[in-house]
C-alpha cells in the first residue's frame, strides 16, 4: 500500500497553521503505520529544501508538479493522494482526499485580487475532484458545502490539536497577547483601538509575521497614544511562543474569519484566559471557555479586555475552563481520524 501526501507546506519558513497541520499529520500517520509506504510530495519551490528534512523510514520524497509526481517513485503508483491544503494536482488519482482549512478568500477583502483568484480556482477544483474532503471545523464544512456546492456525504470534520503548552505556573505579567499575522482578517486594528482604553499598566504584545493590510495597521500603531506599550515582535519561534504564553495574563484573538483558530487552543492549554470572536469557527473551538465579543465592535472588544483586566476571578474561571477545553483537542486524535478517512476509501487494504 502506497499513500502520497502533499508535504510542501511543512517546510514554510514562517510556519503557519497549515504548516503545523502538515507537520503533525505527516509525522504521526507515517510513524503510526510502518507497514505502509509513504510518498512525501513537494512542489518545486520547496523540493530542494526538503533534502535537508529527515523523513521517517517508510517515507520517500518526490517532486510534485501540477500534472503529477516526479520520477522518484514511478508515475502515479500511489493508491491515495492527500492534499493537505485544499489543493490537488490536475492529474487524476485512484483516490483523492483534500483538507480544507478556510475559505476567507471567498467571503471578504482579506487578500490581494491575484491571490484570491488563484486560491479560489484551486479550491473549486479540489472540491470538485476529491473523493472525500476533510474540514477542520463544522464551520468550514458548512462553507465548503454552501460556497463550493459539495454534498455533505463527502465531508468529514476533523479538528486540529494543541501545539503549544507553556508552564502555567509561571509568574504572569499584565500583558495582552495576540498571536497571528498582522493582517486585516485578524482584526488587529480594532484590537489596538480597544487596547488603548485599558489601564495604563497593561501592555499589548503582537506576535506574528506581516500579512495583507499590515501597512495600515502598523501606521496606526505608530500613531497610537499607547505606542510605548505596544510591542510588535514579528514572527516568533516556538520556544519564544512558549515564553509569551507563560507570561501573558490575557490572550486576545478577535478575528473576523477563522477556519479553526489554532492559537486560541494553544493559549488555553497554556493557562491564559481567552477573549475571542463570536464569528466564524471561533465559538465552535472556544465553547464556554472564552469571553466572546463582536469583532466588528471596537467598544465591545475594549469592554471585554477591561473586564478581564479588572476581574481576577473571571480570569481564573476562564483559565480553568480553557485548560479543560484544550484537553479535548489532540493531534493524536486528528491523525487517527484522518487514517479512518483513508480507510473509508481503501477499505480492507488498510489495516
N, C-alpha and C positions, 0 to 999 in steps of 0.2 A: 504494500500500500504506500502510495506517494502523495503527499499533501504539499501544495505550494501556497506560500503566503507572501504578500507584498510587504517587505521589511523596510522599505525606503524611509519611512518617517521615524523609524527607531534611531536614525542617525542625524536628525536635525541638530544644528549647532546649539541653538537656544531651544531646548526641547519643550514642546507644548503638551497639552493634554492628549492630543492624538499620538504624540511621540511616546508618552508614558504608557498609554494603552498598548501601543505596538510592542514596546519592550516587554511588558508584562505578559501579553498573550503569546508572543513568540517564545519567550523563555519557559513559561510554565507549561504550555502544551507540549513542546518538544521534549522537555525533561520528564514529563509525566508519562510519556508514551515512547519509550526507547525502541519498541518493536516497529515503529513507523518511520519511514524515511521522509524527511522534510526538505523542501527546497525554499530557501530564503531568497526572494527576488528583489533586486534593487534597480531602480530606474537610473538612467545614465549619469545624472548629476550626483548620485550617491554611490555608484558602484565601486569606484576605486577607493573611496573612503572605507567601504565595507571590508576591504582587505585587512584593515587593522583590527577588525572586530573578531573576538573569539566566539566561534559557533559551537553549539552542542555537538556531541559525537555523531548524532544521527541526522545532522543537517549539512547541506551544501549550499553554496551561493551561486547565483547566476544573474546575468543582465536581463532586465525586463524592459522591453520596448512596447510601444502601443500595439504592435502586431503580434507580440508573443515573447517567449523566452529566448535567451541566448542559446549557445550550443553546449553549455557546460553539462547538461544532463539529458540531452536529446530533446527534440521538439515535442512539446505537448504530451509529455508522458505522465503528467500528474493526474490523479483521479479527481482532485478537487482543488480549486483555487479560491483563496480568501483575500479579498481586497479590504484592507484594514482601514481605509479612509475613503469610503463612498466613491470608489473609483475602480473600474475594471478595464483591462486592455481590450482592444477591439476584437481580438481573436476569440472564437467560441471555445468553451471548456466543456468537459464532460459534466461537471457540476461546478457551480459558482456561488459563493457567499459574499455579500458586501456588508460592511458595517457602516451605519450612518450615525454621525455624531451630532450634527445640527444642520439646519437649513436657513441660517440667518441671512445668507445672501439673497434669498428669495423673499424675505419679509421686511427688510429695512435698508436704509442707506448706511451700511456698515463696511463698505469696501469700495475699491475702485470699480469703474464700469468694466474694465478689461477682466479683472479677477471675477467679477460677478457673472459675466457671460461665460467665461471658461468653466468656472465651477458649476454653474447651473447645467451646462451641457453635459459635463461629466456625471453629475448626479442623476440626471434624467436617463442617461444611457445605462448607468449601473443599476438603477431601479428597474428598468425595463428588462435587463438581461439576467439579473441574479435569480437563482432558484429560490434562495431564502435570503432575507435581509435581517440583520441584527441591528436593532435600535438601542441606543444606550439609555433611553428613558421612554416611558409611556408617552411623554410629551413629544419627543422626536418621532416616535412611531406614528402618532396622530398626524404630525406634519408630513411624513413620508406618504401616508395614506391620502391626505387631503390635497397636498400640493403636487404630488407626483403620480397620483392615481394608482397606488399599489394596493392590492386587495389584502385585507387583514390576514388571510390564510398564509401569506408569505412572510409575515412579520413576526419576529421574536424579540422580546425586550430583555436585555441583559445589562444590568447596572455595572458601573465601574467599582473599583475597590478603593481603599485608602492607601495613599502613597507615603505620607509623612506622619511620623509620630514623635513629637517633641517631648522633652521632660516636663510633664505637667506640674512637677513640684518646684520648678524654678521660681525665683522672685519675679513677679510681674511688674511691669512699668506702665505708666499712663500713656500707652501707645495704642492708636487705632491703626491696624494693619490692613492693607489691601494687597492681595497677590493676584496678578493678572496683567495682561498687556495694557499699556497706556493707550487706550483707543476709545472711540466713540461708543461702541457697543457695550463696553464695560461700565459706562456711565461715570467715569472718573471726574468729569467736570462738575456734575451735581454733587458728587461726594466731597469735592474740595469746597464747594459753596456751603454745604452742610457743616463740614468740619469747622469752618470759620466761626460758627456760632457756639462751639464747645468752650468749656472753661480754659483759661489761658495755660494751665499746667499740662494740658494734653498735647501730644504731637501726632502727626499723621505720617505713616511710612508707606510709600508706594513701591512695590517690588514687581518689576515686570519690564519686558522689552517695549520698544515703541511700536505702535501699530497705527491703523488708519485713524486719522484725526488727531494724532499726537501733538502736532504743532499748535493747534488751537488750545489744547489742554495745558501744555507746558507754558504757553504765553500767559494764560490765565493764572497759573500758579505763580509766575514771576510778578504779577500784579497783586497778588493776594496780600491783604493786611496781616496775614498769619504766615507769610512766606518763610520766616525763620523757623517755624515749627513744622514745616512740610519737607520731608526727606525723600527725594526721588532717587532710588537706588539703581534703576535699570534692571536688566536680567541678573538673577542671583543663582548661585549653585544650590544643590540640595542641602549641603551642610549649613549654608547660610540661611536657607529657609527654615531648617530645624531651629536655629538660634532665634530667628524672628518670631516663629510661632511660640517659642518658650518665653519670650519677653512680653508679647502683646497682651493687653487686657481686653481688647475688643477687636473682632475681625469684621470688617465691613465689605460686603460684596453685593451692592445694589444694582446688579447687572440688568440690562434691558432685554437680553436674549441669550439664553444658555441652553445647549442641548443636554447638559448634565450639570456641570458646576463642580468639578473636582476639588478646587481649593476650599470649598465650604466643608467638605468631609475632612480634609487634612486639618483644618482649623479645629473642628470638633474633636478629632482624635488627639489633638494636642492640648485639649482643655481650654480652648479660647471661646468665650461667648460670641455668638454669631448674630450679626444683623444682615439680612439679605432681602431679596426681592419677592414680591407677590406674583411675578410674571415668569413665563416660560417653564422650564423644568425645575426651577429652584424650590417651589413649595413641595414638589414630589420628593426631592432629595432631602430637604430640611426636616420635613414632618413637623412635629411640635417642638423641635429642638432649637429653634431660632426665632428671633424677633423679625417678622416680615413687614416690609413697608412698601408703599407705592414708589417704584423707582423713578417715575416721571415727576414726582413732587419733592423738590428740594427741602421744603418745610417738613415734610413727613420724615425724610432721612435725618434732618437735623434734630427733630424731636426724638427719634429713635436713639440717636447717638447720645444726646444729652441725658435721656432717661437711663441708658445703660451706664453712663459715666457716674450718675448720681446714685444709682440703686445697686449697692453691693449684693444685696440678697438676690436680685434678679440675675445678676451676672453669675452668682453661684448656682442658681437653679438652671440656667441655660448651659453652664459648663457641665453639670451633671447629666442633663438630658443629651447634650452633644456627645459626651463620651459613650453613652449607651447607644445612641443613634449610629455612630461611626462603626460600632461593632457589627452592625447588620450588613455592612458592605465590605467584601473582601475580594482580592484579586484571585484567590484560590477558587472561590465560587464562580467568578466571572469566567475563568478558564474552563472549569468543569462544565458550565452551561454552554460555552462555545463548543466544546467537544460533543455535547449532545446534539447540537445543530448539525455538526458533521455527520453524526451517526444517523440522523434523520434522512440524510441524502444517500449515504453509503451503506446503511443497513448493517447486516451481519459481517460485512467485510472489515468493519472496525470492531475491536474488542470492547 
